[in-house]
Amino acid sequence: MIRFWDGFLSALAAIITLVLIGYPLWVTVSGLLAGLLPVWGWGPVLGLGFVGVVMIAAFLRKAARGIHPMRDRRR
């Protein structure tokens, strides 16, 4: 039961990370495409997107294995 709970918490952490990183990315890309921001804004957008993908993948991998989001190994 503890592995199910830890996996659920890791999946929840992945969803929260998606929301916290996805919304600012969406707003920034919308501003860039509308011409409201300078072209150099694509650099931070790509960096934040890369970091977000890595974090979400790590949380999903932990969720699949039943590992708590704050731990490296199973309990």
FENMO-V389733 format. One record per pair of residues at least 4 apart in sequence whose ideal C-beta (glycine too) atoms are under 6 Angstrom apart, sorted by the first residue. I is the first residue (numbers start at 1). J is the second residue. Records with the same first field share a line. If there is no record, write none. Layout:
BEGIN
I: J  J
END
This chain:
BEGIN
3: 66
6: 66  67  68
7: 63  66
9: 69
10: 59  62  63  69
11: 63
13: 59  69
14: 56  59  60
17: 21  55  56
18: 22  56
21: 52
25: 49
28: 45
31: 36  37
32: 37  41
37: 41
44: 48
62: 67
67: 71  74
END
